[in-house]
Amino acid sequence: MAAQKSLQSVAREGSKLKCPDCGSEDVGFSDHQHFCKKCGLVFD
């Protein structure tokens, strides 16, 4: 059985958070949610 990773664990590389949509590392945090400052995607 192949190991499955959550979207959040795939998006994290080291201690940097990366946007799963565009790959940008320019991520902000507001209202208990992370968001990409480049493309606007909101993710946990």
Rosetta constraint file for C-alpha pairs under 8 A:
AtomPair CA 5 CA 9 HARMONIC 6.14 0.50
AtomPair CA 5 CA 10 HARMONIC 6.31 0.50
AtomPair CA 6 CA 10 HARMONIC 6.30 0.50
AtomPair CA 7 CA 11 HARMONIC 6.12 0.50
AtomPair CA 7 CA 20 HARMONIC 7.50 0.50
AtomPair CA 8 CA 12 HARMONIC 6.39 0.50
AtomPair CA 8 CA 44 HARMONIC 6.81 0.50
AtomPair CA 9 CA 13 HARMONIC 7.96 0.50
AtomPair CA 10 CA 20 HARMONIC 7.92 0.50
AtomPair CA 11 CA 17 HARMONIC 6.10 0.50
AtomPair CA 11 CA 18 HARMONIC 5.08 0.50
AtomPair CA 11 CA 19 HARMONIC 6.39 0.50
AtomPair CA 11 CA 20 HARMONIC 5.60 0.50
AtomPair CA 12 CA 16 HARMONIC 5.97 0.50
AtomPair CA 12 CA 17 HARMONIC 4.78 0.50
AtomPair CA 12 CA 18 HARMONIC 5.99 0.50
AtomPair CA 13 CA 17 HARMONIC 6.60 0.50
AtomPair CA 13 CA 18 HARMONIC 7.35 0.50
AtomPair CA 16 CA 25 HARMONIC 6.96 0.50
AtomPair CA 17 CA 25 HARMONIC 6.08 0.50
AtomPair CA 17 CA 27 HARMONIC 6.77 0.50
AtomPair CA 18 CA 23 HARMONIC 5.61 0.50
AtomPair CA 18 CA 24 HARMONIC 5.66 0.50
AtomPair CA 18 CA 25 HARMONIC 4.59 0.50
AtomPair CA 18 CA 26 HARMONIC 7.46 0.50
AtomPair CA 18 CA 27 HARMONIC 6.93 0.50
AtomPair CA 19 CA 23 HARMONIC 4.71 0.50
AtomPair CA 19 CA 24 HARMONIC 5.29 0.50
AtomPair CA 19 CA 25 HARMONIC 6.37 0.50
AtomPair CA 19 CA 26 HARMONIC 7.92 0.50
AtomPair CA 19 CA 27 HARMONIC 7.03 0.50
AtomPair CA 19 CA 35 HARMONIC 7.80 0.50
AtomPair CA 19 CA 36 HARMONIC 5.94 0.50
AtomPair CA 19 CA 41 HARMONIC 7.59 0.50
AtomPair CA 21 CA 41 HARMONIC 7.29 0.50
AtomPair CA 22 CA 39 HARMONIC 6.99 0.50
AtomPair CA 24 CA 36 HARMONIC 7.19 0.50
AtomPair CA 24 CA 38 HARMONIC 6.84 0.50
AtomPair CA 25 CA 36 HARMONIC 7.84 0.50
AtomPair CA 26 CA 36 HARMONIC 6.18 0.50
AtomPair CA 26 CA 37 HARMONIC 5.69 0.50
AtomPair CA 26 CA 38 HARMONIC 6.73 0.50
AtomPair CA 27 CA 34 HARMONIC 6.60 0.50
AtomPair CA 27 CA 35 HARMONIC 5.60 0.50
AtomPair CA 27 CA 36 HARMONIC 4.57 0.50
AtomPair CA 27 CA 37 HARMONIC 5.63 0.50
AtomPair CA 28 CA 34 HARMONIC 5.62 0.50
AtomPair CA 28 CA 35 HARMONIC 5.27 0.50
AtomPair CA 28 CA 36 HARMONIC 6.25 0.50
AtomPair CA 28 CA 37 HARMONIC 6.41 0.50
AtomPair CA 29 CA 33 HARMONIC 5.60 0.50
AtomPair CA 29 CA 34 HARMONIC 4.41 0.50
AtomPair CA 29 CA 35 HARMONIC 6.12 0.50
AtomPair CA 30 CA 34 HARMONIC 6.46 0.50
AtomPair CA 30 CA 35 HARMONIC 7.62 0.50
AtomPair CA 33 CA 42 HARMONIC 6.76 0.50
AtomPair CA 33 CA 43 HARMONIC 6.24 0.50
AtomPair CA 33 CA 44 HARMONIC 5.44 0.50
AtomPair CA 34 CA 42 HARMONIC 5.89 0.50
AtomPair CA 34 CA 43 HARMONIC 5.35 0.50
AtomPair CA 34 CA 44 HARMONIC 5.61 0.50
AtomPair CA 35 CA 40 HARMONIC 6.13 0.50
AtomPair CA 35 CA 41 HARMONIC 5.51 0.50
AtomPair CA 35 CA 42 HARMONIC 4.27 0.50
AtomPair CA 35 CA 43 HARMONIC 5.93 0.50
AtomPair CA 36 CA 40 HARMONIC 4.91 0.50
AtomPair CA 36 CA 41 HARMONIC 5.29 0.50
AtomPair CA 36 CA 42 HARMONIC 6.56 0.50
AtomPair CA 37 CA 41 HARMONIC 7.99 0.50
